[in-house]
Amino acid sequence: MSELPLPGFVKGELLPADLETIVEQQALVIERRFGDRPFVLLGHSSGGWTAAAVARRLERGGVRPAALVLLDTYAPDSPPPASIQYGFIDTMLDRGDVFGSIDDTRFSAMGGYFDVFAEWRPEAVPVPTLLVRAQDPLRHPSAEEGEAEERRSSWPLQHEASTVPGHHFSMLEEYSEECAVAVHDWLTTGLDA
């Protein structure tokens, strides 16, 4: 397993100028690291956007990922309601021990990446895709009952879906085993079907 960090989240690092720069850099690293060996791209939250954009770039260049896995990724033109977005922020701030210090640099980087992806829409790629949804929405305490906070992550292109216990963050923490099993089972049995 390899993690490809995105630049700009550490003080002193510059944000990429545009989406093409991000995608090209990630694709080149993957091509060098994996060559002809099979690999799967996985992204959590808006990291799924990067994974999908990189999958498209690789496929256009003749390198096809074995699969694309999106963990609680919302379609870019269908963001979660404000009550869930506030829940994301509250949870990140409350879990500084897990996420590290959420400082001005990290908030600025998040905003910068949202700007870079503002006009992006995923394009169909002939790669099997799995969307793993969190069962429980993150809800801000001020959300009204019945508000649209029940809407779960969605993906506009062809995919299979699986739901795992927890919310956007806990699915990778206390429910990480269930999440890993869902991905593993799909990769080992779902791709063969």
Residue pairs with C-beta under 8 A, 6 or more apart in sequence:
2 33
4 26
4 29
4 30
6 16
6 22
6 47
6 50
6 109
6 113
7 13
7 14
7 15
7 16
8 14
8 15
8 16
8 105
8 108
8 109
8 112
8 113
9 105
9 106
9 109
10 105
11 103
11 105
15 108
15 109
15 112
15 113
15 116
16 22
16 25
16 116
18 116
19 53
19 116
19 117
19 120
22 50
22 53
22 116
23 50
23 53
23 54
23 57
24 57
26 50
26 54
27 54
27 57
27 58
27 61
27 63
30 39
30 41
30 54
30 58
30 63
31 58
31 61
31 63
38 66
39 65
39 66
40 65
40 66
40 67
40 68
40 69
40 187
41 51
41 52
41 54
41 55
41 65
41 67
41 68
41 69
42 51
42 68
42 69
42 70
42 71
42 183
43 49
43 50
43 51
43 52
43 69
43 70
43 71
43 73
44 71
44 72
44 73
44 172
45 71
45 72
45 73
45 74
45 168
46 73
46 74
46 113
46 114
46 117
47 73
48 70
48 71
48 73
48 155
49 73
49 76
49 117
49 120
49 122
51 68
51 69
51 70
52 68
52 70
52 122
52 125
53 120
53 122
55 65
55 68
55 125
55 127
56 122
56 123
56 125
58 64
58 65
59 65
59 125
59 126
59 127
64 126
64 127
65 127
66 127
66 128
66 187
66 191
67 127
67 128
67 129
67 130
67 187
67 191
68 125
68 127
68 128
68 129
68 130
69 129
69 130
69 132
69 183
69 186
69 187
70 129
70 130
70 131
70 132
70 153
70 155
70 159
71 132
71 171
71 172
71 179
72 132
72 133
72 134
72 153
72 168
72 171
73 131
73 153
73 155
74 80
74 153
74 154
75 122
75 154
75 155
75 156
76 117
76 120
76 121
76 122
77 121
77 156
78 154
78 156
79 85
80 88
80 137
80 151
80 153
81 147
81 148
81 149
81 151
82 140
83 139
83 140
83 142
83 143
83 147
83 148
83 149
84 137
84 138
84 139
84 140
84 149
84 151
84 168
86 140
86 142
86 143
87 137
87 138
87 139
87 140
87 143
87 149
87 167
87 168
88 138
88 168
90 138
90 140
90 141
91 138
91 167
91 168
91 169
92 99
92 102
92 169
93 102
95 169
96 102
98 169
98 173
100 106
121 156
122 155
122 156
122 157
124 157
124 158
125 157
128 160
128 190
128 191
129 155
129 157
129 158
129 159
129 160
130 159
130 160
130 161
130 162
130 183
130 186
130 190
131 153
131 154
131 155
131 159
131 160
131 161
131 162
132 161
132 162
132 163
132 164
132 171
132 179
132 182
132 183
133 152
133 153
133 161
133 162
133 163
133 164
134 152
134 153
134 163
134 164
134 166
134 167
134 168
134 170
134 171
135 163
135 164
135 165
135 166
135 167
135 171
136 165
136 166
136 167
136 170
137 149
137 150
137 151
137 152
137 167
137 168
138 149
138 167
138 168
138 169
139 149
140 149
143 149
152 163
155 161
160 186
160 190
162 182
162 186
164 171
164 175
164 178
164 179
164 182
165 171
165 175
165 178
166 173
166 174
166 175
166 178
166 179
171 178
171 179
172 179
